[in-house]
Amino acid sequence: MKQIIRIKDYIQAFSEKYGRYLDGVLRFAFGMALYMVIIINTGYNKTVSNPFIAVLMSAAAAMLPVSLTTVFACLLVIIEMTSVSLEIAAVSVIFIGVMLLMYYVFRMGDSFLMSASLFFCLFRMPALILPFAMIFPPVKIIPVIFGIVIYGIIIVVRKDFSVLAVRNGSLTLAGRVNLFLSDFFTSERILLVLLSVVLAMLVIRAIRSSRLNNAPLLSMIVGDVLFGIVMIFGNYYLNAGISYVLLAVSLVLNALMSLLIIGFRFNFDYKRTENVQFEDDDYYYYVKAIPKTRIPVTEMRVENISSADTSGHHYDEPEEINTGGVFRNRETDTPAGED
C-alpha cells in the first residue's frame, strides 16, 4: 500500500508539472482508440472508415472541450449508418439525439462515461465499466446506459446488415425500420449487458457508500461476483452469445483497475478507525473517523558547518548585535558595514 501511495505522489507531482500536455495526449489516445473501435465494428462508409480520419478527429477532440469526444463518436456512428440506409440513419439520429438532449438539458456531466461504456462494450469487456461506480454517484449510471444503447445500435445493424442494407432491396422502408426496432428491443445481448452493468454498479455504489470497514474493497468483490453470476446465468438462459473467456479476462482486468482506484483514492487505514460522539443544543452527532494511510516522514539530521581555512582551522563569523537600532560588530564595536 505504501508503494502505491509513493507512486500516486509521483504521478501527482508529474501531472502538476506536465498536466497540460498529459491531458492532451491522453485525450488524443482515448479518442483514437474509441474511433478506431467504432470503425472496426462498422466500416460501412469507406470515406470515414479510414484511420487518417480517426487521427484527425482525435486531434480535434484533444484540443476542444471534453464532451466533444463523445459528440464526434456519435456523429461517426450516424455517418456509418447512412451507408446502410437513410431510414436506419434517421432512427439512429432520433435515438442518439434524444440521449444527447437529455444529457445536456439535465447537465449530467462526465460525458467520458458514455464514451467509455461504448468503448468497453464494443471491446466486448463491459466489466471494465464497473470500477467507475466507486468514484461517481449513482446518477452517473445514466451516461453509461446511453453508451450501452449506442453499442446496441451498432451490434443490431451489424447482425442484420445484409437485410437492412438499402442495396439489398428485399425490404421496404417500413420493413427495415420495423426489423431494426424489433431486433433492438428484443436483443438478449443488449438486455443482458444493460442489466448486469446497471445492477452491479448500483450494488458497488451502495456498498462503497456504507459504513462498513474496507467498503471499497468489499464493493469491488461483491460487484465482480454479482456481474459474473448475472452474465453467466443470463447467457445460459438467453443464449446471448457471451464469450466466457473474454468475461473471465474482463473480470480480472476489472479487479486490477479497482485495486488501483482503491490504492490511489481510498487509501484508508481501517486499523485506526475511531468512533466519535458529541452533541450541541439541537443534535447528537455520531462520527466514524477513518484516517488515511500516510508514509512517515523520514527524520533528517541537519548539521551546521562553519567556514574553515585550508589548514583545517575553523573560524566563527563575526556576530552583529542590535544596540539602539544600530547594528554593531561584537568584536570591533563598530557599526555594521563600516571598515
BALOBA-1460 file (C-alpha; in Angstrom, 3 decimals):
// residues 339
<rec num="1" residu="m" x="0.000" y="0.000" z="0.000"/>
<rec num="2" residu="k" x="2.804" y="2.416" z="0.852"/>
<rec num="3" residu="q" x="4.423" y="1.712" z="-2.507"/>
<rec num="4" residu="i" x="1.142" y="2.593" z="-4.230"/>
<rec num="5" residu="i" x="0.972" y="5.841" z="-2.262"/>
<rec num="6" residu="r" x="4.518" y="6.698" z="-3.340"/>
<rec num="7" residu="i" x="3.589" y="6.046" z="-6.963"/>
<rec num="8" residu="k" x="0.474" y="8.178" z="-6.501"/>
<rec num="9" residu="d" x="2.543" y="11.072" z="-5.130"/>
<rec num="10" residu="y" x="4.968" y="10.771" z="-8.041"/>
<rec num="11" residu="i" x="2.169" y="10.744" z="-10.617"/>
<rec num="12" residu="q" x="0.502" y="13.697" z="-8.910"/>
<rec num="13" residu="a" x="3.732" y="15.694" z="-8.970"/>
<rec num="14" residu="f" x="4.320" y="14.738" z="-12.606"/>
<rec num="15" residu="s" x="0.776" y="15.716" z="-13.617"/>
<rec num="16" residu="e" x="1.054" y="19.048" z="-11.811"/>
<rec num="17" residu="k" x="4.195" y="19.806" z="-13.804"/>
<rec num="18" residu="y" x="3.148" y="18.453" z="-17.199"/>
<rec num="19" residu="g" x="-0.648" y="18.326" z="-16.752"/>
<rec num="20" residu="r" x="-1.434" y="20.473" z="-19.777"/>
<rec num="21" residu="y" x="0.498" y="18.211" z="-22.160"/>
<rec num="22" residu="l" x="-0.520" y="14.978" z="-20.431"/>
<rec num="23" residu="d" x="-4.222" y="15.833" z="-20.690"/>
<rec num="24" residu="g" x="-3.950" y="16.406" z="-24.431"/>
<rec num="25" residu="v" x="-2.008" y="13.202" z="-25.018"/>
<rec num="26" residu="l" x="-4.450" y="11.067" z="-23.007"/>
<rec num="27" residu="r" x="-7.483" y="12.583" z="-24.700"/>
<rec num="28" residu="f" x="-5.932" y="12.002" z="-28.116"/>
<rec num="29" residu="a" x="-5.080" y="8.387" z="-27.268"/>
<rec num="30" residu="f" x="-8.557" y="7.648" z="-25.915"/>
<rec num="31" residu="g" x="-10.248" y="9.336" z="-28.863"/>
<rec num="32" residu="m" x="-8.096" y="7.381" z="-31.299"/>
<rec num="33" residu="a" x="-8.921" y="4.083" z="-29.580"/>
<rec num="34" residu="l" x="-12.647" y="4.918" z="-29.446"/>
<rec num="35" residu="y" x="-12.954" y="5.988" z="-33.083"/>
<rec num="36" residu="m" x="-10.931" y="3.043" z="-34.344"/>
<rec num="37" residu="v" x="-13.031" y="0.500" z="-32.449"/>
<rec num="38" residu="i" x="-16.188" y="2.114" z="-33.913"/>
<rec num="39" residu="i" x="-14.727" y="1.911" z="-37.417"/>
<rec num="40" residu="i" x="-13.746" y="-1.720" z="-36.912"/>
<rec num="41" residu="n" x="-17.270" y="-2.645" z="-35.773"/>
<rec num="42" residu="t" x="-18.998" y="-0.728" z="-38.588"/>
<rec num="43" residu="g" x="-16.920" y="0.114" z="-41.648"/>
<rec num="44" residu="y" x="-19.922" y="0.718" z="-43.915"/>
<rec num="45" residu="n" x="-18.775" y="4.111" z="-45.171"/>
<rec num="46" residu="k" x="-15.430" y="3.821" z="-46.937"/>
<rec num="47" residu="t" x="-14.759" y="7.548" z="-46.676"/>
<rec num="48" residu="v" x="-14.873" y="7.844" z="-42.903"/>
<rec num="49" residu="s" x="-13.721" y="4.270" z="-42.202"/>
<rec num="50" residu="n" x="-10.166" y="5.446" z="-42.560"/>
<rec num="51" residu="p" x="-7.503" y="5.591" z="-39.814"/>
<rec num="52" residu="f" x="-6.479" y="9.023" z="-41.077"/>
<rec num="53" residu="i" x="-9.998" y="10.328" z="-40.343"/>
<rec num="54" residu="a" x="-9.743" y="8.836" z="-36.849"/>
<rec num="55" residu="v" x="-6.432" y="10.659" z="-36.320"/>
<rec num="56" residu="l" x="-7.939" y="13.985" z="-37.401"/>
<rec num="57" residu="m" x="-10.972" y="13.530" z="-35.168"/>
<rec num="58" residu="s" x="-8.778" y="12.536" z="-32.208"/>
<rec num="59" residu="a" x="-6.533" y="15.577" z="-32.688"/>
<rec num="60" residu="a" x="-9.562" y="17.875" z="-32.829"/>
<rec num="61" residu="a" x="-11.119" y="16.237" z="-29.762"/>
<rec num="62" residu="a" x="-7.865" y="16.660" z="-27.816"/>
<rec num="63" residu="m" x="-7.895" y="20.424" z="-28.376"/>
<rec num="64" residu="l" x="-11.634" y="21.010" z="-27.882"/>
<rec num="65" residu="p" x="-13.878" y="20.561" z="-24.804"/>
<rec num="66" residu="v" x="-14.006" y="17.026" z="-23.404"/>
<rec num="67" residu="s" x="-17.669" y="16.462" z="-24.265"/>
<rec num="68" residu="l" x="-16.915" y="16.764" z="-27.981"/>
<rec num="69" residu="t" x="-15.082" y="13.425" z="-27.871"/>
<rec num="70" residu="t" x="-18.462" y="11.789" z="-27.292"/>
<rec num="71" residu="v" x="-20.215" y="14.022" z="-29.834"/>
<rec num="72" residu="f" x="-17.668" y="13.061" z="-32.518"/>
<rec num="73" residu="a" x="-18.207" y="9.379" z="-31.706"/>
<rec num="74" residu="c" x="-21.983" y="9.788" z="-32.127"/>
<rec num="75" residu="l" x="-21.524" y="11.623" z="-35.430"/>
<rec num="76" residu="l" x="-19.214" y="8.869" z="-36.653"/>
<rec num="77" residu="v" x="-21.838" y="6.221" z="-35.849"/>
<rec num="78" residu="i" x="-24.569" y="8.200" z="-37.642"/>
<rec num="79" residu="i" x="-22.421" y="8.707" z="-40.753"/>
<rec num="80" residu="e" x="-21.671" y="4.991" z="-40.837"/>
<rec num="81" residu="m" x="-25.405" y="4.238" z="-40.639"/>
<rec num="82" residu="t" x="-26.161" y="6.437" z="-43.654"/>
<rec num="83" residu="s" x="-24.264" y="3.934" z="-45.782"/>
<rec num="84" residu="v" x="-26.604" y="1.174" z="-44.583"/>
<rec num="85" residu="s" x="-29.833" y="3.060" z="-45.273"/>
<rec num="86" residu="l" x="-31.231" y="6.506" z="-44.659"/>
<rec num="87" residu="e" x="-34.034" y="5.014" z="-42.572"/>
<rec num="88" residu="i" x="-31.617" y="3.373" z="-40.148"/>
<rec num="89" residu="a" x="-29.586" y="6.588" z="-40.021"/>
<rec num="90" residu="a" x="-32.767" y="8.547" z="-39.212"/>
<rec num="91" residu="v" x="-33.679" y="6.151" z="-36.391"/>
<rec num="92" residu="s" x="-30.108" y="6.391" z="-35.059"/>
<rec num="93" residu="v" x="-30.318" y="10.194" z="-35.148"/>
<rec num="94" residu="i" x="-33.540" y="10.080" z="-33.100"/>
<rec num="95" residu="f" x="-32.073" y="7.678" z="-30.513"/>
<rec num="96" residu="i" x="-28.749" y="9.490" z="-30.173"/>
<rec num="97" residu="g" x="-30.324" y="12.958" z="-30.411"/>
<rec num="98" residu="v" x="-32.739" y="12.261" z="-27.562"/>
<rec num="99" residu="m" x="-29.915" y="10.925" z="-25.381"/>
<rec num="100" residu="l" x="-27.637" y="13.897" z="-26.076"/>
<rec num="101" residu="l" x="-30.530" y="16.283" z="-25.487"/>
<rec num="102" residu="m" x="-31.266" y="14.681" z="-22.119"/>
<rec num="103" residu="y" x="-27.577" y="14.743" z="-21.275"/>
<rec num="104" residu="y" x="-27.112" y="18.455" z="-21.963"/>
<rec num="105" residu="v" x="-30.508" y="19.621" z="-20.678"/>
<rec num="106" residu="f" x="-30.161" y="17.868" z="-17.324"/>
<rec num="107" residu="r" x="-26.426" y="18.661" z="-17.129"/>
<rec num="108" residu="m" x="-25.423" y="15.152" z="-16.117"/>
<rec num="109" residu="g" x="-21.729" y="15.837" z="-16.688"/>
<rec num="110" residu="d" x="-18.914" y="13.338" z="-17.232"/>
<rec num="111" residu="s" x="-19.632" y="12.555" z="-20.881"/>
<rec num="112" residu="f" x="-16.478" y="10.463" z="-20.649"/>
<rec num="113" residu="l" x="-18.614" y="7.720" z="-19.088"/>
<rec num="114" residu="m" x="-20.759" y="7.491" z="-22.213"/>
<rec num="115" residu="s" x="-17.694" y="7.133" z="-24.415"/>
<rec num="116" residu="a" x="-16.014" y="4.704" z="-22.004"/>
<rec num="117" residu="s" x="-19.062" y="2.424" z="-21.789"/>
<rec num="118" residu="l" x="-19.378" y="2.400" z="-25.592"/>
<rec num="119" residu="f" x="-15.679" y="1.604" z="-25.968"/>
<rec num="120" residu="f" x="-15.597" y="-1.232" z="-23.426"/>
<rec num="121" residu="c" x="-18.808" y="-2.780" z="-24.771"/>
<rec num="122" residu="l" x="-17.502" y="-2.737" z="-28.343"/>
<rec num="123" residu="f" x="-14.288" y="-4.219" z="-26.973"/>
<rec num="124" residu="r" x="-16.524" y="-6.990" z="-25.548"/>
<rec num="125" residu="m" x="-15.421" y="-6.265" z="-21.991"/>
<rec num="126" residu="p" x="-18.294" y="-4.396" z="-20.300"/>
<rec num="127" residu="a" x="-17.000" y="-5.421" z="-16.860"/>
<rec num="128" residu="l" x="-14.356" y="-2.694" z="-17.178"/>
<rec num="129" residu="i" x="-17.113" y="-0.100" z="-16.702"/>
<rec num="130" residu="l" x="-17.760" y="-1.228" z="-13.122"/>
<rec num="131" residu="p" x="-14.791" y="0.450" z="-11.348"/>
<rec num="132" residu="f" x="-16.239" y="3.875" z="-12.178"/>
<rec num="133" residu="a" x="-19.101" y="3.137" z="-9.767"/>
<rec num="134" residu="m" x="-16.678" y="3.577" z="-6.859"/>
<rec num="135" residu="i" x="-15.871" y="7.131" z="-7.941"/>
<rec num="136" residu="f" x="-19.038" y="8.594" z="-9.427"/>
<rec num="137" residu="p" x="-22.511" y="8.983" z="-7.821"/>
<rec num="138" residu="p" x="-25.429" y="6.763" z="-8.927"/>
<rec num="139" residu="v" x="-26.837" y="9.411" z="-11.303"/>
<rec num="140" residu="k" x="-23.763" y="8.912" z="-13.492"/>
<rec num="141" residu="i" x="-25.102" y="5.491" z="-14.440"/>
<rec num="142" residu="i" x="-27.365" y="7.283" z="-16.948"/>
<rec num="143" residu="p" x="-24.495" y="8.227" z="-19.319"/>
<rec num="144" residu="v" x="-23.307" y="4.621" z="-19.027"/>
<rec num="145" residu="i" x="-26.759" y="3.440" z="-20.167"/>
<rec num="146" residu="f" x="-26.581" y="5.860" z="-23.107"/>
<rec num="147" residu="g" x="-23.266" y="4.335" z="-24.165"/>
<rec num="148" residu="i" x="-24.747" y="0.824" z="-23.996"/>
<rec num="149" residu="v" x="-27.695" y="1.955" z="-26.154"/>
<rec num="150" residu="i" x="-25.323" y="3.227" z="-28.859"/>
<rec num="151" residu="y" x="-23.469" y="-0.084" z="-28.605"/>
<rec num="152" residu="g" x="-26.817" y="-1.829" z="-29.132"/>
<rec num="153" residu="i" x="-27.477" y="0.171" z="-32.307"/>
<rec num="154" residu="i" x="-24.108" y="-0.881" z="-33.704"/>
<rec num="155" residu="i" x="-24.422" y="-4.598" z="-32.975"/>
<rec num="156" residu="v" x="-28.031" y="-4.830" z="-34.268"/>
<rec num="157" residu="v" x="-27.088" y="-3.187" z="-37.567"/>
<rec num="158" residu="r" x="-24.006" y="-5.399" z="-37.856"/>
<rec num="159" residu="k" x="-26.142" y="-8.502" z="-37.250"/>
<rec num="160" residu="d" x="-28.850" y="-7.554" z="-39.790"/>
<rec num="161" residu="f" x="-26.678" y="-5.650" z="-42.258"/>
<rec num="162" residu="s" x="-27.344" y="-7.966" z="-45.169"/>
<rec num="163" residu="v" x="-31.099" y="-7.408" z="-44.788"/>
<rec num="164" residu="l" x="-31.093" y="-3.754" z="-43.703"/>
<rec num="165" residu="a" x="-28.781" y="-2.524" z="-46.458"/>
<rec num="166" residu="v" x="-30.746" y="-0.435" z="-48.964"/>
<rec num="167" residu="r" x="-28.961" y="-2.019" z="-51.910"/>
<rec num="168" residu="n" x="-30.393" y="-5.378" z="-50.906"/>
<rec num="169" residu="g" x="-33.913" y="-4.284" z="-51.809"/>
<rec num="170" residu="s" x="-35.598" y="-7.217" z="-50.068"/>
<rec num="171" residu="l" x="-37.408" y="-4.977" z="-47.563"/>
<rec num="172" residu="t" x="-39.396" y="-1.798" z="-47.898"/>
<rec num="173" residu="l" x="-38.622" y="1.358" z="-45.929"/>
<rec num="174" residu="a" x="-41.114" y="0.462" z="-43.223"/>
<rec num="175" residu="g" x="-39.868" y="-3.119" z="-43.185"/>
<rec num="176" residu="r" x="-36.274" y="-2.065" z="-42.490"/>
<rec num="177" residu="v" x="-37.320" y="0.244" z="-39.670"/>
<rec num="178" residu="n" x="-39.587" y="-2.394" z="-38.170"/>
<rec num="179" residu="l" x="-36.869" y="-5.073" z="-38.327"/>
<rec num="180" residu="f" x="-34.308" y="-2.786" z="-36.728"/>
<rec num="181" residu="l" x="-36.591" y="-1.718" z="-33.873"/>
<rec num="182" residu="s" x="-37.801" y="-5.265" z="-33.301"/>
<rec num="183" residu="d" x="-34.290" y="-6.691" z="-33.082"/>
<rec num="184" residu="f" x="-33.078" y="-3.797" z="-30.936"/>
<rec num="185" residu="f" x="-35.780" y="-4.066" z="-28.277"/>
<rec num="186" residu="t" x="-35.688" y="-7.877" z="-28.204"/>
<rec num="187" residu="s" x="-31.910" y="-8.293" z="-28.267"/>
<rec num="188" residu="e" x="-30.856" y="-10.671" z="-25.481"/>
<rec num="189" residu="r" x="-27.295" y="-9.381" z="-25.602"/>
<rec num="190" residu="i" x="-28.255" y="-5.730" z="-25.076"/>
<rec num="191" residu="l" x="-30.651" y="-6.659" z="-22.290"/>
<rec num="192" residu="l" x="-28.083" y="-8.830" z="-20.530"/>
<rec num="193" residu="v" x="-25.259" y="-6.258" z="-20.734"/>
<rec num="194" residu="l" x="-27.560" y="-3.448" z="-19.612"/>
<rec num="195" residu="l" x="-28.996" y="-5.410" z="-16.696"/>
<rec num="196" residu="s" x="-25.679" y="-6.780" z="-15.429"/>
<rec num="197" residu="v" x="-23.807" y="-3.458" z="-15.654"/>
<rec num="198" residu="v" x="-26.542" y="-1.336" z="-14.039"/>
<rec num="199" residu="l" x="-27.230" y="-3.843" z="-11.269"/>
<rec num="200" residu="a" x="-23.545" y="-4.344" z="-10.436"/>
<rec num="201" residu="m" x="-22.826" y="-0.584" z="-10.452"/>
<rec num="202" residu="l" x="-25.735" y="0.140" z="-8.110"/>
<rec num="203" residu="v" x="-24.586" y="-2.551" z="-5.683"/>
<rec num="204" residu="i" x="-20.977" y="-1.342" z="-5.839"/>
<rec num="205" residu="r" x="-22.014" y="2.226" z="-5.114"/>
<rec num="206" residu="a" x="-24.325" y="1.183" z="-2.265"/>
<rec num="207" residu="i" x="-21.594" y="-0.824" z="-0.520"/>
<rec num="208" residu="r" x="-18.959" y="1.814" z="-1.241"/>
<rec num="209" residu="s" x="-21.114" y="4.470" z="0.469"/>
<rec num="210" residu="s" x="-21.828" y="2.294" z="3.506"/>
<rec num="211" residu="r" x="-20.120" y="2.468" z="6.907"/>
<rec num="212" residu="l" x="-18.551" y="-0.962" z="6.578"/>
<rec num="213" residu="n" x="-14.831" y="-1.318" z="7.115"/>
<rec num="214" residu="n" x="-12.945" y="-1.861" z="3.849"/>
<rec num="215" residu="a" x="-16.097" y="-0.828" z="1.974"/>
<rec num="216" residu="p" x="-14.268" y="-0.059" z="-1.335"/>
<rec num="217" residu="l" x="-12.614" y="-3.481" z="-1.402"/>
<rec num="218" residu="l" x="-15.821" y="-5.226" z="-0.380"/>
<rec num="219" residu="s" x="-17.800" y="-3.379" z="-3.049"/>
<rec num="220" residu="m" x="-15.300" y="-4.499" z="-5.688"/>
<rec num="221" residu="i" x="-15.564" y="-8.162" z="-4.667"/>
<rec num="222" residu="v" x="-19.367" y="-8.216" z="-4.419"/>
<rec num="223" residu="g" x="-19.784" y="-6.254" z="-7.662"/>
<rec num="224" residu="d" x="-17.465" y="-8.548" z="-9.626"/>
<rec num="225" residu="v" x="-19.131" y="-11.702" z="-8.310"/>
<rec num="226" residu="l" x="-22.618" y="-10.335" z="-8.988"/>
<rec num="227" residu="f" x="-21.705" y="-9.230" z="-12.505"/>
<rec num="228" residu="g" x="-20.154" y="-12.612" z="-13.288"/>
<rec num="229" residu="i" x="-23.160" y="-14.537" z="-11.954"/>
<rec num="230" residu="v" x="-25.689" y="-12.431" z="-13.883"/>
<rec num="231" residu="m" x="-23.685" y="-12.717" z="-17.101"/>
<rec num="232" residu="i" x="-23.130" y="-16.480" z="-16.824"/>
<rec num="233" residu="f" x="-26.698" y="-17.424" z="-15.930"/>
<rec num="234" residu="g" x="-28.158" y="-14.826" z="-18.290"/>
<rec num="235" residu="n" x="-26.045" y="-16.113" z="-21.155"/>
<rec num="236" residu="y" x="-27.076" y="-19.668" z="-20.341"/>
<rec num="237" residu="y" x="-30.814" y="-18.963" z="-20.345"/>
<rec num="238" residu="l" x="-30.922" y="-16.242" z="-23.018"/>
<rec num="239" residu="n" x="-28.208" y="-17.613" z="-25.306"/>
<rec num="240" residu="a" x="-26.784" y="-14.105" z="-25.725"/>
<rec num="241" residu="g" x="-23.503" y="-15.259" z="-27.252"/>
<rec num="242" residu="i" x="-21.230" y="-14.030" z="-24.446"/>
<rec num="243" residu="s" x="-17.662" y="-15.353" z="-24.569"/>
<rec num="244" residu="y" x="-16.745" y="-16.866" z="-21.197"/>
<rec num="245" residu="v" x="-13.041" y="-16.409" z="-21.918"/>
<rec num="246" residu="l" x="-13.459" y="-12.662" z="-22.527"/>
<rec num="247" residu="l" x="-15.743" y="-12.488" z="-19.487"/>
<rec num="248" residu="a" x="-13.052" y="-14.027" z="-17.276"/>
<rec num="249" residu="v" x="-10.344" y="-11.754" z="-18.700"/>
<rec num="250" residu="s" x="-12.529" y="-8.674" z="-18.238"/>
<rec num="251" residu="l" x="-13.259" y="-9.591" z="-14.610"/>
<rec num="252" residu="v" x="-9.541" y="-9.949" z="-13.885"/>
<rec num="253" residu="l" x="-8.773" y="-6.598" z="-15.535"/>
<rec num="254" residu="n" x="-11.690" y="-5.062" z="-13.666"/>
<rec num="255" residu="a" x="-10.251" y="-6.292" z="-10.355"/>
<rec num="256" residu="l" x="-6.850" y="-4.776" z="-11.218"/>
<rec num="257" residu="m" x="-8.434" y="-1.441" z="-12.142"/>
<rec num="258" residu="s" x="-10.478" y="-1.456" z="-8.945"/>
<rec num="259" residu="l" x="-7.409" y="-2.189" z="-6.817"/>
<rec num="260" residu="l" x="-5.571" y="0.720" z="-8.440"/>
<rec num="261" residu="i" x="-8.511" y="3.038" z="-7.746"/>
<rec num="262" residu="i" x="-8.679" y="1.836" z="-4.140"/>
<rec num="263" residu="g" x="-4.947" y="2.341" z="-3.679"/>
<rec num="264" residu="f" x="-4.866" y="5.767" z="-5.305"/>
<rec num="265" residu="r" x="-8.126" y="7.195" z="-3.983"/>
<rec num="266" residu="f" x="-9.269" y="5.210" z="-0.940"/>
<rec num="267" residu="n" x="-6.023" y="4.631" z="0.936"/>
<rec num="268" residu="f" x="-7.681" y="4.351" z="4.355"/>
<rec num="269" residu="d" x="-6.164" y="2.845" z="7.483"/>
<rec num="270" residu="y" x="-9.094" y="0.913" z="8.976"/>
<rec num="271" residu="k" x="-6.949" y="-0.356" z="11.858"/>
<rec num="272" residu="r" x="-7.036" y="3.135" z="13.386"/>
<rec num="273" residu="t" x="-10.779" y="3.742" z="12.977"/>
<rec num="274" residu="e" x="-12.314" y="5.945" z="15.684"/>
<rec num="275" residu="n" x="-15.977" y="6.367" z="16.625"/>
<rec num="276" residu="v" x="-16.621" y="9.841" z="17.985"/>
<rec num="277" residu="q" x="-19.794" y="11.115" z="19.669"/>
<rec num="278" residu="f" x="-20.601" y="14.725" z="20.567"/>
<rec num="279" residu="e" x="-23.613" y="16.996" z="20.778"/>
<rec num="280" residu="d" x="-24.787" y="20.581" z="20.556"/>
<rec num="281" residu="d" x="-28.028" y="22.280" z="21.554"/>
<rec num="282" residu="d" x="-30.067" y="20.600" z="18.824"/>
<rec num="283" residu="y" x="-28.414" y="17.331" z="17.762"/>
<rec num="284" residu="y" x="-26.327" y="14.340" z="18.765"/>
<rec num="285" residu="y" x="-23.512" y="13.558" z="16.329"/>
<rec num="286" residu="y" x="-22.042" y="10.110" z="15.750"/>
<rec num="287" residu="v" x="-18.922" y="10.247" z="13.623"/>
<rec num="288" residu="k" x="-16.839" y="7.389" z="12.304"/>
<rec num="289" residu="a" x="-13.354" y="8.726" z="11.570"/>
<rec num="290" residu="i" x="-11.108" y="6.637" z="9.320"/>
<rec num="291" residu="p" x="-7.594" y="8.080" z="8.914"/>
<rec num="292" residu="k" x="-5.813" y="7.910" z="5.599"/>
<rec num="293" residu="t" x="-2.687" y="5.844" z="5.208"/>
<rec num="294" residu="r" x="0.367" y="8.048" z="5.497"/>
<rec num="295" residu="i" x="4.008" y="7.474" z="4.782"/>
<rec num="296" residu="p" x="6.015" y="8.523" z="7.853"/>
<rec num="297" residu="v" x="8.329" y="11.403" z="7.155"/>
<rec num="298" residu="t" x="11.954" y="10.300" z="7.481"/>
<rec num="299" residu="e" x="13.789" y="12.204" z="10.197"/>
<rec num="300" residu="m" x="16.601" y="14.295" z="8.785"/>
<rec num="301" residu="r" x="19.739" y="15.289" z="10.653"/>
<rec num="302" residu="v" x="20.841" y="18.831" z="9.927"/>
<rec num="303" residu="e" x="24.495" y="19.598" z="10.542"/>
<rec num="304" residu="n" x="25.803" y="23.160" z="10.716"/>
<rec num="305" residu="i" x="29.177" y="23.568" z="9.058"/>
<rec num="306" residu="s" x="31.198" y="26.672" z="9.878"/>
<rec num="307" residu="s" x="33.671" y="28.204" z="7.451"/>
<rec num="308" residu="a" x="37.152" y="26.770" z="7.582"/>
<rec num="309" residu="d" x="40.508" y="27.718" z="6.124"/>
<rec num="310" residu="t" x="42.746" y="25.401" z="4.163"/>
<rec num="311" residu="s" x="44.700" y="24.365" z="7.250"/>
<rec num="312" residu="g" x="41.587" y="22.926" z="8.869"/>
<rec num="313" residu="h" x="41.092" y="25.684" z="11.478"/>
<rec num="314" residu="h" x="37.508" y="26.858" z="11.920"/>
<rec num="315" residu="y" x="36.578" y="30.485" z="12.303"/>
<rec num="316" residu="d" x="33.281" y="31.829" z="13.528"/>
<rec num="317" residu="e" x="31.617" y="34.538" z="11.546"/>
<rec num="318" residu="p" x="31.574" y="37.934" z="13.315"/>
<rec num="319" residu="e" x="28.283" y="38.334" z="15.167"/>
<rec num="320" residu="e" x="26.294" y="41.520" z="14.831"/>
<rec num="321" residu="i" x="24.218" y="42.849" z="17.743"/>
<rec num="322" residu="n" x="21.481" y="45.427" z="17.799"/>
<rec num="323" residu="t" x="22.210" y="48.374" z="20.108"/>
<rec num="324" residu="g" x="19.554" y="51.027" z="19.956"/>
<rec num="325" residu="g" x="18.615" y="50.355" z="16.374"/>
<rec num="326" residu="v" x="22.286" y="50.323" z="15.185"/>
<rec num="327" residu="f" x="23.830" y="47.005" z="14.367"/>
<rec num="328" residu="r" x="27.393" y="46.772" z="15.716"/>
<rec num="329" residu="n" x="30.098" y="44.212" z="15.369"/>
<rec num="330" residu="r" x="30.692" y="42.471" z="18.715"/>
<rec num="331" residu="e" x="34.466" y="42.174" z="18.135"/>
<rec num="332" residu="t" x="35.301" y="45.652" z="16.770"/>
<rec num="333" residu="d" x="32.384" y="47.655" z="18.314"/>
<rec num="334" residu="t" x="31.934" y="49.476" z="15.002"/>
<rec num="335" residu="p" x="28.654" y="49.957" z="13.144"/>
<rec num="336" residu="a" x="27.954" y="47.123" z="10.719"/>
<rec num="337" residu="g" x="29.104" y="47.879" z="7.200"/>
<rec num="338" residu="e" x="31.946" y="50.232" z="8.249"/>
<rec num="339" residu="d" x="35.631" y="49.396" z="7.774"/>
